[in-house]
C-alpha cells in the first residue's frame, strides 16, 4: 500500500488517512499509541527544555518550546533517534516513509504534534473543538464533579482535574 505524505500540521485523521489506516480501529489505536510513546520518550530525553537546541532568535523564549523553535538539526536528530530506537510494528511503518537524508514524515508529524501538545496552543484548539494534538481528549469522559465545581482537561497530565 502506498503512503500519502502529510504535512506536519495535518490533523490526526488526515495523518492516519495518509497511512491508509482507519481512525477508530483497535489496531490503528495501538499503533498510534506506540508511535506517540516513542515520540514522547525522545522529546523528553532530547528536546524538552534544551535551550542550546533552539534557533538563535528563540534562545530567550520561555519553555515549553514549539517545534519550529528548535533548529532543523535538533529536530531531525530527534527524528533519527526515534527511528533508531523504534521497534516493530512502528519501525515497519517508519521504514516506509524514510528518505536517505534522515527525514521521515511519519516521525516528524508525530514529534511535531508532541511538541505542539506541550507548547500551550492546544488550549485554543480545544476551545475551538479542532483539537487533534491529543487523540485521547474526546474519548476520555470528564469525571463527576461536586456541585459548584467544574472539571478541566489538563494536557500535561493527560487527564481531567477539578
VOLUMTI-646103 format. One record per atom (N, C-alpha, C): y, z, x; atom name. Coordinates in nm, 4 decimals. Atoms other than C-alpha are relative to their C-alpha. Layout:
<rs>
+----------+----------+----------+------+
:       py :       pz :       px : zanu :
+----------+----------+----------+------+
:        Y :        Z :        X :   CA :
...
+----------+----------+----------+------+
</rs>
This chain:
<rs>
+----------+----------+----------+------+
:       py :       pz :       px : zanu :
+----------+----------+----------+------+
:  -0.1169 :   0.0000 :   0.0847 :    N :
:   0.0000 :   0.0000 :   0.0000 :   CA :
:   0.1238 :   0.0000 :   0.0898 :    C :
:  -0.1227 :   0.0071 :  -0.0776 :    N :
:   0.3416 :  -0.0941 :   0.1376 :   CA :
:   0.0979 :   0.1082 :  -0.0456 :    C :
:  -0.1016 :  -0.0997 :   0.0294 :    N :
:   0.6042 :   0.1764 :   0.1596 :   CA :
:   0.1345 :  -0.0690 :  -0.0162 :    C :
:  -0.1345 :   0.0519 :   0.0192 :    N :
:   0.9578 :   0.1121 :   0.0404 :   CA :
:   0.0961 :   0.1055 :   0.0531 :    C :
:  -0.0880 :  -0.0950 :  -0.0655 :    N :
:   1.2046 :   0.2813 :   0.2716 :   CA :
:   0.1129 :   0.0433 :  -0.0930 :    C :
:  -0.1080 :  -0.0570 :   0.0797 :    N :
:   1.4564 :   0.5103 :   0.1021 :   CA :
:   0.1034 :   0.0604 :   0.0932 :    C :
:  -0.1066 :  -0.0634 :  -0.0776 :    N :
:   1.7918 :   0.6300 :   0.2307 :   CA :
:  -0.0129 :   0.1512 :  -0.0123 :    C :
:   0.0139 :  -0.1456 :  -0.0014 :    N :
:   1.8218 :   0.9981 :   0.3167 :   CA :
:   0.0617 :   0.0657 :  -0.1227 :    C :
:  -0.0648 :  -0.0608 :   0.1160 :    N :
:   2.0478 :   1.0605 :   0.0177 :   CA :
:  -0.0721 :  -0.0293 :  -0.1313 :    C :
:   0.0754 :   0.0313 :   0.1217 :    N :
:   1.7906 :   0.9272 :  -0.2318 :   CA :
:  -0.0565 :   0.1272 :  -0.0627 :    C :
:   0.0564 :  -0.1146 :   0.0711 :    N :
:   1.6605 :   1.1662 :  -0.4947 :   CA :
:  -0.1472 :   0.0172 :   0.0348 :    C :
:   0.1422 :  -0.0260 :  -0.0235 :    N :
:   1.3174 :   1.3235 :  -0.4724 :   CA :
:  -0.0867 :  -0.1039 :  -0.0708 :    C :
:   0.0806 :   0.0975 :   0.0734 :    N :
:   1.1825 :   1.0902 :  -0.7408 :   CA :
:   0.0073 :  -0.1382 :   0.0644 :    C :
:  -0.0127 :   0.1280 :  -0.0698 :    N :
:   1.3206 :   0.7853 :  -0.5564 :   CA :
:  -0.0820 :   0.0013 :   0.1292 :    C :
:   0.0773 :  -0.0162 :  -0.1232 :    N :
:   1.1661 :   0.9157 :  -0.2335 :   CA :
:  -0.1492 :  -0.0170 :  -0.0291 :    C :
:   0.1423 :   0.0085 :   0.0338 :    N :
:   0.8247 :   0.9618 :  -0.3962 :   CA :
:  -0.0372 :  -0.1398 :  -0.0475 :    C :
:   0.0230 :   0.1371 :   0.0436 :    N :
:   0.8543 :   0.6208 :  -0.5606 :   CA :
:  -0.0134 :  -0.0924 :   0.1209 :    C :
:   0.0088 :   0.0795 :  -0.1222 :    N :
:   0.9127 :   0.4709 :  -0.2155 :   CA :
:  -0.1336 :   0.0151 :   0.0705 :    C :
:   0.1326 :  -0.0247 :  -0.0571 :    N :
:   0.5849 :   0.6261 :  -0.1070 :   CA :
:  -0.1116 :  -0.0507 :  -0.0918 :    C :
:   0.0994 :   0.0456 :   0.0963 :    N :
:   0.4119 :   0.4886 :  -0.4164 :   CA :
:  -0.0726 :   0.1151 :  -0.0667 :    C :
:   0.0631 :  -0.1196 :   0.0561 :    N :
:   0.3410 :   0.8405 :  -0.5447 :   CA :
:   0.0597 :   0.0359 :  -0.1354 :    C :
:  -0.0424 :  -0.0460 :   0.1313 :    N :
:   0.3641 :   0.9879 :  -0.8935 :   CA :
:   0.0531 :   0.1418 :   0.0115 :    C :
:  -0.0624 :  -0.1311 :  -0.0209 :    N :
:   0.6034 :   1.2861 :  -0.9048 :   CA :
:  -0.0765 :   0.1212 :  -0.0528 :    C :
:   0.0620 :  -0.1186 :   0.0587 :    N :
:   0.4003 :   1.5163 :  -1.1296 :   CA :
:  -0.1493 :   0.0126 :   0.0277 :    C :
:   0.1424 :  -0.0047 :  -0.0317 :    N :
:   0.0562 :   1.4535 :  -0.9822 :   CA :
:  -0.0272 :   0.1154 :   0.0966 :    C :
:   0.0293 :  -0.1137 :  -0.0889 :    N :
:  -0.1053 :   1.7625 :  -0.8178 :   CA :
:  -0.0136 :  -0.0388 :   0.1475 :    C :
:   0.0146 :   0.0417 :  -0.1403 :    N :
:  -0.1965 :   1.5682 :  -0.5012 :   CA :
:   0.1359 :  -0.0317 :   0.0618 :    C :
:  -0.1361 :   0.0278 :  -0.0474 :    N :
:   0.1646 :   1.4486 :  -0.4714 :   CA :
:   0.0722 :   0.1294 :   0.0297 :    C :
:  -0.0667 :  -0.1290 :  -0.0199 :    N :
:   0.2916 :   1.8035 :  -0.5119 :   CA :
:  -0.0509 :   0.0697 :   0.1253 :    C :
:   0.0563 :  -0.0620 :  -0.1204 :    N :
:   0.0552 :   1.9273 :  -0.2411 :   CA :
:   0.0498 :  -0.0684 :   0.1267 :    C :
:  -0.0488 :   0.0754 :  -0.1150 :    N :
:   0.1561 :   1.6506 :  -0.0004 :   CA :
:   0.1479 :   0.0302 :   0.0248 :    C :
:  -0.1435 :  -0.0273 :  -0.0114 :    N :
:   0.5263 :   1.7072 :  -0.0704 :   CA :
:   0.0227 :   0.1413 :   0.0546 :    C :
:  -0.0141 :  -0.1383 :  -0.0481 :    N :
:   0.4873 :   2.0826 :  -0.0165 :   CA :
:  -0.0350 :   0.0106 :   0.1483 :    C :
:   0.0375 :  -0.0022 :  -0.1420 :    N :
:   0.3138 :   2.0224 :   0.3177 :   CA :
:   0.1091 :  -0.0631 :   0.0855 :    C :
:  -0.1098 :   0.0646 :  -0.0730 :    N :
:   0.5885 :   1.7837 :   0.4314 :   CA :
:   0.1218 :   0.0927 :   0.0071 :    C :
:  -0.1145 :  -0.0903 :   0.0075 :    N :
:   0.8527 :   2.0295 :   0.3202 :   CA :
:  -0.0201 :   0.1192 :   0.0939 :    C :
:   0.0292 :  -0.1146 :  -0.0874 :    N :
:   0.6843 :   2.3190 :   0.5044 :   CA :
:   0.0161 :  -0.0385 :   0.1469 :    C :
:  -0.0140 :   0.0449 :  -0.1384 :    N :
:   0.6675 :   2.1159 :   0.8270 :   CA :
:   0.1471 :  -0.0183 :   0.0366 :    C :
:  -0.1427 :   0.0204 :  -0.0262 :    N :
:   1.0359 :   2.0236 :   0.7969 :   CA :
:   0.0741 :   0.1336 :   0.0101 :    C :
:  -0.0642 :  -0.1316 :  -0.0046 :    N :
:   1.1408 :   2.3838 :   0.7261 :   CA :
:  -0.0318 :   0.0693 :   0.1319 :    C :
:   0.0399 :  -0.0631 :  -0.1254 :    N :
:   0.9434 :   2.5095 :   1.0255 :   CA :
:   0.0785 :  -0.0578 :   0.1178 :    C :
:  -0.0739 :   0.0642 :  -0.1097 :    N :
:   1.1065 :   2.2557 :   1.2586 :   CA :
:   0.1490 :   0.0288 :  -0.0097 :    C :
:  -0.1424 :  -0.0312 :   0.0186 :    N :
:   1.4521 :   2.3112 :   1.1099 :   CA :
:   0.0306 :   0.1404 :   0.0512 :    C :
:  -0.0240 :  -0.1387 :  -0.0402 :    N :
:   1.4245 :   2.6857 :   1.1600 :   CA :
:  -0.0128 :   0.0207 :   0.1502 :    C :
:   0.0218 :  -0.0218 :  -0.1431 :    N :
:   1.2965 :   2.6592 :   1.5167 :   CA :
:   0.0892 :  -0.0864 :   0.0888 :    C :
:  -0.0741 :   0.0931 :  -0.0866 :    N :
:   1.5069 :   2.3648 :   1.6408 :   CA :
:   0.1478 :  -0.0147 :  -0.0336 :    C :
:  -0.1374 :   0.0320 :   0.0379 :    N :
:   1.8306 :   2.3257 :   1.4432 :   CA :
:   0.0807 :   0.1176 :  -0.0531 :    C :
:  -0.0708 :  -0.1062 :   0.0708 :    N :
:   1.9188 :   2.6359 :   1.2482 :   CA :
:   0.0893 :   0.0814 :   0.0933 :    C :
:  -0.0965 :  -0.0805 :  -0.0740 :    N :
:   2.2338 :   2.7956 :   1.3867 :   CA :
:   0.0276 :  -0.0460 :   0.1422 :    C :
:  -0.0147 :   0.0477 :  -0.1380 :    N :
:   2.2302 :   2.5860 :   1.7061 :   CA :
:   0.1300 :  -0.0793 :   0.0178 :    C :
:  -0.1299 :   0.0664 :  -0.0214 :    N :
:   2.5972 :   2.5090 :   1.7775 :   CA :
:  -0.0055 :  -0.1031 :   0.1117 :    C :
:   0.0083 :   0.0926 :  -0.1135 :    N :
:   2.5008 :   2.3362 :   2.1028 :   CA :
:  -0.0514 :  -0.1371 :  -0.0420 :    C :
:   0.0536 :   0.1266 :   0.0480 :    N :
:   2.3354 :   2.0612 :   1.8944 :   CA :
:   0.0941 :  -0.0722 :  -0.0963 :    C :
:  -0.0967 :   0.0590 :   0.0930 :    N :
:   2.6454 :   1.9876 :   1.6855 :   CA :
:   0.0841 :  -0.1071 :   0.0681 :    C :
:  -0.0977 :   0.0977 :  -0.0494 :    N :
:   2.8753 :   1.6894 :   1.7232 :   CA :
:   0.1256 :   0.0783 :   0.0410 :    C :
:  -0.1163 :  -0.0742 :  -0.0516 :    N :
:   3.1913 :   1.7919 :   1.9142 :   CA :
:   0.0990 :   0.0440 :  -0.1078 :    C :
:  -0.0982 :  -0.0352 :   0.1031 :    N :
:   3.4155 :   1.7888 :   1.6048 :   CA :
:  -0.0473 :   0.1122 :  -0.0915 :    C :
:   0.0529 :  -0.1053 :   0.0861 :    N :
:   3.1872 :   2.0432 :   1.4329 :   CA :
:  -0.0358 :   0.1276 :   0.0758 :    C :
:   0.0401 :  -0.1145 :  -0.0837 :    N :
:   3.1408 :   2.2920 :   1.7206 :   CA :
:   0.0518 :   0.1333 :  -0.0532 :    C :
:  -0.0579 :  -0.1249 :   0.0512 :    N :
:   3.3635 :   2.5491 :   1.5470 :   CA :
:  -0.0245 :   0.0199 :  -0.1489 :    C :
:   0.0299 :  -0.0127 :   0.1428 :    N :
:   3.2291 :   2.4971 :   1.1957 :   CA :
:  -0.0899 :   0.1200 :  -0.0240 :    C :
:   0.0884 :  -0.1128 :   0.0325 :    N :
:   3.0722 :   2.7960 :   1.0265 :   CA :
:  -0.1351 :  -0.0501 :  -0.0504 :    C :
:   0.1306 :   0.0372 :   0.0562 :    N :
:   2.6999 :   2.7801 :   0.9523 :   CA :
:  -0.0036 :   0.0346 :  -0.1481 :    C :
:   0.1055 :   0.0934 :  -0.0394 :    N :
:   2.4989 :   2.6666 :   0.7684 :   CA :
:   0.0574 :  -0.1389 :   0.0251 :    C :
:  -0.0464 :   0.1317 :  -0.0399 :    N :
:   2.5335 :   2.3192 :   0.9173 :   CA :
:  -0.0674 :  -0.1088 :  -0.0824 :    C :
:   0.0527 :   0.1156 :   0.0715 :    N :
:   2.4908 :   1.9913 :   0.7322 :   CA :
:  -0.0710 :  -0.0921 :   0.0993 :    C :
:   0.0762 :   0.0909 :  -0.0853 :    N :
:   2.2568 :   1.7247 :   0.8665 :   CA :
:   0.0915 :  -0.0895 :   0.0821 :    C :
:  -0.0889 :   0.0915 :  -0.0718 :    N :
:   2.5469 :   1.4973 :   0.9607 :   CA :
:   0.0834 :   0.0705 :   0.1068 :    C :
:  -0.0723 :  -0.0717 :  -0.1038 :    N :
:   2.6993 :   1.7719 :   1.1784 :   CA :
:  -0.0783 :   0.0047 :   0.1317 :    C :
:   0.0820 :   0.0009 :  -0.1204 :    N :
:   2.4096 :   1.7551 :   1.4246 :   CA :
:   0.0128 :  -0.1352 :   0.0694 :    C :
:  -0.0012 :   0.1270 :  -0.0723 :    N :
:   2.4096 :   1.4930 :   1.6974 :   CA :
:  -0.1216 :  -0.0819 :  -0.0414 :    C :
:   0.1140 :   0.0870 :   0.0320 :    N :
:   2.1860 :   1.1930 :   1.6404 :   CA :
:  -0.1209 :   0.0381 :   0.0845 :    C :
:   0.1098 :  -0.0371 :  -0.0901 :    N :
:   1.9816 :   1.3024 :   1.9417 :   CA :
:  -0.0709 :   0.1258 :  -0.0492 :    C :
:   0.0602 :  -0.1245 :   0.0489 :    N :
:   1.9270 :   1.6509 :   1.7978 :   CA :
:  -0.0823 :  -0.0253 :  -0.1256 :    C :
:   0.0706 :   0.0278 :   0.1246 :    N :
:   1.8287 :   1.5190 :   1.4545 :   CA :
:  -0.1271 :  -0.0797 :   0.0275 :    C :
:   0.1179 :   0.0818 :  -0.0325 :    N :
:   1.5955 :   1.2529 :   1.5956 :   CA :
:  -0.1022 :   0.0814 :   0.0799 :    C :
:   0.0918 :  -0.0859 :  -0.0747 :    N :
:   1.4494 :   1.5093 :   1.8362 :   CA :
:  -0.0796 :   0.0894 :  -0.0931 :    C :
:   0.0695 :  -0.0840 :   0.0976 :    N :
:   1.3655 :   1.7331 :   1.5422 :   CA :
:  -0.1000 :  -0.0838 :  -0.0793 :    C :
:   0.0929 :   0.0909 :   0.0684 :    N :
:   1.2089 :   1.4349 :   1.3619 :   CA :
:  -0.1243 :  -0.0205 :   0.0868 :    C :
:   0.1146 :   0.0195 :  -0.0901 :    N :
:   0.9894 :   1.3731 :   1.6685 :   CA :
:  -0.0876 :   0.1252 :   0.0073 :    C :
:   0.0767 :  -0.1252 :  -0.0037 :    N :
:   0.8881 :   1.7415 :   1.6816 :   CA :
:  -0.0842 :   0.0142 :  -0.1258 :    C :
:   0.0757 :  -0.0076 :   0.1256 :    N :
:   0.7869 :   1.7313 :   1.3166 :   CA :
:  -0.1200 :  -0.0941 :   0.0072 :    C :
:   0.1105 :   0.0952 :  -0.0095 :    N :
:   0.5785 :   1.4186 :   1.3810 :   CA :
:  -0.1072 :   0.0519 :   0.0963 :    C :
:   0.0976 :  -0.0465 :  -0.0996 :    N :
:   0.4164 :   1.5665 :   1.6948 :   CA :
:  -0.0815 :   0.1188 :  -0.0501 :    C :
:   0.0687 :  -0.1197 :   0.0483 :    N :
:   0.3266 :   1.8926 :   1.5163 :   CA :
:  -0.0696 :  -0.0196 :  -0.1337 :    C :
:   0.0573 :   0.0226 :   0.1330 :    N :
:   0.2146 :   1.7315 :   1.1907 :   CA :
:  -0.1520 :  -0.0113 :   0.0068 :    C :
:   0.1447 :   0.0077 :   0.0154 :    N :
:  -0.1427 :   1.7403 :   1.0683 :   CA :
:  -0.0292 :  -0.0848 :  -0.1241 :    C :
:   0.0360 :   0.0741 :   0.1206 :    N :
:  -0.3290 :   1.5336 :   0.8121 :   CA :
:   0.0029 :   0.0947 :  -0.1188 :    C :
:  -0.0260 :   0.1376 :   0.0387 :    N :
:  -0.2553 :   1.4472 :   0.5393 :   CA :
:   0.1418 :  -0.0497 :   0.0320 :    C :
:  -0.1370 :   0.0460 :  -0.0224 :    N :
:   0.1154 :   1.4395 :   0.6334 :   CA :
:   0.0071 :  -0.1005 :   0.1132 :    C :
:  -0.0051 :   0.0910 :  -0.1156 :    N :
:   0.0518 :   1.2687 :   0.9677 :   CA :
:  -0.0340 :  -0.1432 :  -0.0393 :    C :
:   0.0368 :   0.1341 :   0.0465 :    N :
:  -0.1166 :   0.9767 :   0.7931 :   CA :
:   0.1191 :  -0.0710 :  -0.0638 :    C :
:  -0.1173 :   0.0571 :   0.0669 :    N :
:   0.1964 :   0.9226 :   0.5838 :   CA :
:   0.1106 :  -0.0264 :   0.1002 :    C :
:  -0.1047 :   0.0185 :  -0.1006 :    N :
:   0.4360 :   0.9711 :   0.8743 :   CA :
:  -0.0286 :  -0.1224 :   0.0853 :    C :
:   0.0362 :   0.1136 :  -0.0850 :    N :
:   0.2455 :   0.7141 :   1.0796 :   CA :
:   0.0302 :  -0.1338 :  -0.0681 :    C :
:  -0.0309 :   0.1232 :   0.0734 :    N :
:   0.3100 :   0.4553 :   0.8089 :   CA :
:   0.1489 :  -0.0339 :   0.0035 :    C :
:  -0.1448 :   0.0185 :   0.0104 :    N :
:   0.6879 :   0.4998 :   0.8360 :   CA :
:   0.0717 :   0.0111 :   0.1333 :    C :
:  -0.0616 :  -0.0163 :  -0.1301 :    N :
:   0.7481 :   0.5326 :   1.2080 :   CA :
:   0.0407 :  -0.1308 :   0.0633 :    C :
:  -0.0418 :   0.1156 :  -0.0792 :    N :
:   0.9199 :   0.2979 :   1.4487 :   CA :
:  -0.0158 :   0.0364 :   0.1467 :    C :
:   0.0147 :  -0.0297 :  -0.1436 :    N :
:   0.8817 :   0.2644 :   1.8249 :   CA :
:   0.1131 :   0.0872 :   0.0566 :    C :
:  -0.1127 :  -0.0789 :  -0.0494 :    N :
:   1.2263 :   0.4244 :   1.8721 :   CA :
:  -0.0038 :   0.1455 :  -0.0402 :    C :
:   0.0119 :  -0.1395 :   0.0403 :    N :
:   1.1079 :   0.7501 :   1.7210 :   CA :
:   0.0598 :   0.0309 :  -0.1358 :    C :
:  -0.0531 :  -0.0226 :   0.1338 :    N :
:   1.2733 :   0.7021 :   1.3820 :   CA :
:  -0.1163 :   0.0055 :  -0.0984 :    C :
:   0.1011 :  -0.0089 :   0.1037 :    N :
:   1.0718 :   0.7954 :   1.0776 :   CA :
:   0.0720 :   0.0345 :  -0.1290 :    C :
:  -0.0812 :  -0.0221 :   0.1183 :    N :
:   1.2344 :   0.7566 :   0.7385 :   CA :
:  -0.0552 :   0.1088 :  -0.0908 :    C :
:   0.0575 :  -0.1056 :   0.0837 :    N :
:   0.9921 :   0.9914 :   0.5624 :   CA :
:   0.0425 :   0.1366 :   0.0534 :    C :
:  -0.0362 :  -0.1290 :  -0.0595 :    N :
:   1.0526 :   1.2789 :   0.8034 :   CA :
:   0.1508 :   0.0184 :  -0.0052 :    C :
:  -0.1466 :  -0.0114 :   0.0034 :    N :
:   1.4260 :   1.2015 :   0.8238 :   CA :
:   0.0484 :   0.0379 :  -0.1396 :    C :
:  -0.0388 :  -0.0342 :   0.1371 :    N :
:   1.4527 :   1.2147 :   0.4434 :   CA :
:  -0.0253 :   0.1481 :  -0.0261 :    C :
:   0.0350 :  -0.1390 :   0.0262 :    N :
:   1.2742 :   1.5486 :   0.4274 :   CA :
:   0.0906 :   0.0950 :   0.0786 :    C :
:  -0.0847 :  -0.0857 :  -0.0819 :    N :
:   1.4728 :   1.7015 :   0.7161 :   CA :
:   0.1435 :   0.0005 :  -0.0520 :    C :
:  -0.1335 :   0.0094 :   0.0590 :    N :
:   1.7998 :   1.5781 :   0.5647 :   CA :
:   0.0106 :   0.0908 :  -0.1216 :    C :
:  -0.0038 :  -0.0805 :   0.1219 :    N :
:   1.7120 :   1.7467 :   0.2370 :   CA :
:  -0.0175 :   0.1489 :   0.0301 :    C :
:   0.0109 :  -0.1402 :  -0.0407 :    N :
:   1.6087 :   2.0685 :   0.4112 :   CA :
:   0.1363 :   0.0495 :   0.0470 :    C :
:  -0.1357 :  -0.0371 :  -0.0440 :    N :
:   1.9496 :   2.0740 :   0.5827 :   CA :
:   0.0934 :   0.0112 :  -0.1196 :    C :
:  -0.0891 :   0.0004 :   0.1155 :    N :
:   2.1270 :   1.9871 :   0.2606 :   CA :
:  -0.0265 :   0.1191 :  -0.0915 :    C :
:   0.0394 :  -0.1123 :   0.0833 :    N :
:   1.9362 :   2.2516 :   0.0707 :   CA :
:   0.0608 :   0.1302 :   0.0510 :    C :
:  -0.0502 :  -0.1217 :  -0.0607 :    N :
:   2.0740 :   2.5103 :   0.3122 :   CA :
:   0.1483 :  -0.0037 :   0.0322 :    C :
:  -0.1398 :   0.0080 :  -0.0416 :    N :
:   2.4297 :   2.3870 :   0.3609 :   CA :
:   0.1002 :   0.0295 :  -0.1100 :    C :
:  -0.0913 :  -0.0447 :   0.1046 :    N :
:   2.5770 :   2.5035 :   0.0294 :   CA :
:   0.0342 :  -0.1038 :  -0.1046 :    C :
:  -0.0339 :   0.1020 :   0.0987 :    N :
:   2.6140 :   2.1713 :  -0.1501 :   CA :
:  -0.0899 :   0.0071 :  -0.1218 :    C :
:   0.0956 :  -0.0025 :   0.1106 :    N :
:   2.3164 :   2.2458 :  -0.3713 :   CA :
:   0.0545 :   0.0705 :  -0.1233 :    C :
:  -0.0521 :  -0.0702 :   0.1169 :    N :
:   2.5160 :   2.4807 :  -0.5969 :   CA :
:   0.0740 :  -0.0955 :  -0.0918 :    C :
:  -0.0710 :   0.0979 :   0.0805 :    N :
:   2.7410 :   2.1978 :  -0.7113 :   CA :
:  -0.1007 :  -0.0938 :  -0.0677 :    C :
:   0.0996 :   0.0905 :   0.0572 :    N :
:   2.4449 :   1.9656 :  -0.7607 :   CA :
:  -0.0777 :   0.0678 :  -0.1117 :    C :
:   0.0743 :  -0.0719 :   0.1030 :    N :
:   2.2608 :   2.2333 :  -0.9556 :   CA :
:   0.0822 :   0.0079 :  -0.1274 :    C :
:  -0.0830 :  -0.0115 :   0.1189 :    N :
:   2.5569 :   2.2782 :  -1.1883 :   CA :
:   0.0137 :  -0.1337 :  -0.0715 :    C :
:  -0.0056 :   0.1327 :   0.0603 :    N :
:   2.5606 :   1.9014 :  -1.2470 :   CA :
:  -0.1363 :  -0.0452 :  -0.0520 :    C :
:   0.1374 :   0.0304 :   0.0385 :    N :
:   2.1848 :   1.9064 :  -1.3170 :   CA :
:  -0.0510 :  -0.1240 :   0.0726 :    C :
:   0.0471 :   0.1102 :  -0.0826 :    N :
:   2.1403 :   1.6474 :  -1.0417 :   CA :
:  -0.0602 :   0.0591 :   0.1270 :    C :
:   0.0478 :  -0.0783 :  -0.1135 :    N :
:   1.9620 :   1.8925 :  -0.8174 :   CA :
:  -0.1365 :  -0.0499 :   0.0422 :    C :
:   0.1285 :   0.0519 :  -0.0463 :    N :
:   1.6926 :   1.7097 :  -0.6227 :   CA :
:  -0.0355 :   0.0515 :   0.1378 :    C :
:   0.0299 :  -0.0507 :  -0.1331 :    N :
:   1.7058 :   1.9031 :  -0.2972 :   CA :
:  -0.1112 :   0.1033 :  -0.0020 :    C :
:   0.1113 :  -0.0937 :   0.0096 :    N :
:   1.4677 :   2.1689 :  -0.4176 :   CA :
:  -0.0803 :  -0.0341 :  -0.1232 :    C :
:   0.0854 :   0.0470 :   0.1072 :    N :
:   1.1816 :   2.0447 :  -0.6249 :   CA :
:  -0.0524 :   0.1108 :  -0.0893 :    C :
:   0.0566 :  -0.1095 :   0.0775 :    N :
:   1.0838 :   2.3875 :  -0.7495 :   CA :
:   0.0945 :   0.0533 :  -0.1072 :    C :
:  -0.0995 :  -0.0596 :   0.0881 :    N :
:   1.4028 :   2.4599 :  -0.9426 :   CA :
:  -0.0355 :  -0.0145 :  -0.1472 :    C :
:   0.0268 :   0.0208 :   0.1420 :    N :
:   1.3106 :   2.3019 :  -1.2748 :   CA :
:  -0.1321 :   0.0608 :  -0.0443 :    C :
:   0.1309 :  -0.0528 :   0.0352 :    N :
:   0.9551 :   2.4332 :  -1.2609 :   CA :
:  -0.0043 :   0.1523 :  -0.0053 :    C :
:   0.0024 :  -0.1455 :  -0.0076 :    N :
:   1.0414 :   2.7957 :  -1.1891 :   CA :
:   0.0774 :   0.0591 :  -0.1171 :    C :
:  -0.0712 :  -0.0587 :   0.1124 :    N :
:   1.1235 :   2.9886 :  -1.5042 :   CA :
:   0.0874 :   0.1158 :   0.0466 :    C :
:  -0.0866 :  -0.1132 :  -0.0307 :    N :
:   1.4101 :   3.2328 :  -1.4932 :   CA :
:  -0.0691 :   0.1276 :  -0.0481 :    C :
:   0.0653 :  -0.1236 :   0.0418 :    N :
:   1.2851 :   3.5907 :  -1.5056 :   CA :
:   0.0730 :   0.0630 :  -0.1176 :    C :
:  -0.0690 :  -0.0691 :   0.1076 :    N :
:   1.3577 :   3.8038 :  -1.8087 :   CA :
:   0.1039 :   0.0954 :   0.0588 :    C :
:  -0.1069 :  -0.0869 :  -0.0493 :    N :
:   1.6799 :   3.9980 :  -1.7680 :   CA :
:   0.0331 :   0.1057 :  -0.1031 :    C :
:  -0.0443 :  -0.1069 :   0.0889 :    N :
:   1.8151 :   4.3178 :  -1.9104 :   CA :
:   0.1228 :  -0.0484 :  -0.0773 :    C :
:  -0.1188 :   0.0399 :   0.0759 :    N :
:   2.0791 :   4.2822 :  -2.1823 :   CA :
:   0.1259 :   0.0214 :   0.0838 :    C :
:  -0.1255 :  -0.0105 :  -0.0738 :    N :
:   2.4193 :   4.2149 :  -2.0289 :   CA :
:  -0.0079 :  -0.0492 :   0.1438 :    C :
:   0.0113 :   0.0542 :  -0.1349 :    N :
:   2.2815 :   4.0702 :  -1.7043 :   CA :
:  -0.0481 :  -0.1441 :  -0.0085 :    C :
:   0.0455 :   0.1387 :  -0.0052 :    N :
:   2.2129 :   3.7142 :  -1.6021 :   CA :
:  -0.0756 :  -0.0227 :   0.1293 :    C :
:   0.0754 :   0.0371 :  -0.1195 :    N :
:   1.9718 :   3.5613 :  -1.3586 :   CA :
:   0.0644 :  -0.1239 :   0.0607 :    C :
:  -0.0483 :   0.1191 :  -0.0685 :    N :
:   2.0800 :   3.3087 :  -1.0990 :   CA :
:  -0.1023 :  -0.0412 :   0.1046 :    C :
:   0.0949 :   0.0512 :  -0.0974 :    N :
:   1.8809 :   3.0863 :  -0.8716 :   CA :
:   0.0568 :   0.0173 :   0.1399 :    C :
:  -0.0398 :  -0.0218 :  -0.1389 :    N :
:   1.9019 :   3.1869 :  -0.5026 :   CA :
:  -0.0786 :  -0.0988 :   0.0862 :    C :
:   0.0741 :   0.1018 :  -0.0743 :    N :
:   1.8138 :   2.8754 :  -0.2981 :   CA :
:  -0.0492 :   0.0478 :   0.1359 :    C :
:   0.0448 :  -0.0489 :  -0.1305 :    N :
:   1.7870 :   3.0669 :   0.0284 :   CA :
:  -0.1328 :   0.0735 :  -0.0109 :    C :
:   0.1238 :  -0.0749 :   0.0209 :    N :
:   1.5072 :   3.2767 :  -0.1162 :   CA :
:  -0.0987 :  -0.0746 :  -0.0895 :    C :
:   0.0815 :   0.0844 :   0.0856 :    N :
:   1.3722 :   3.0031 :  -0.3457 :   CA :
:  -0.0558 :   0.0770 :  -0.1194 :    C :
:   0.0393 :  -0.0705 :   0.1211 :    N :
:   1.3623 :   3.2365 :  -0.6448 :   CA :
:   0.1243 :   0.0454 :  -0.0758 :    C :
:  -0.1097 :  -0.0492 :   0.0815 :    N :
:   1.5746 :   3.3905 :  -0.9166 :   CA :
:   0.0334 :   0.1440 :   0.0357 :    C :
:  -0.0497 :  -0.1344 :  -0.0258 :    N :
:   1.7871 :   3.7011 :  -0.8604 :   CA :
:   0.0778 :   0.0461 :  -0.1235 :    C :
:  -0.0819 :  -0.0523 :   0.1109 :    N :
:   1.9556 :   3.9293 :  -1.1116 :   CA :
:   0.1141 :   0.0820 :   0.0529 :    C :
+----------+----------+----------+------+
</rs>
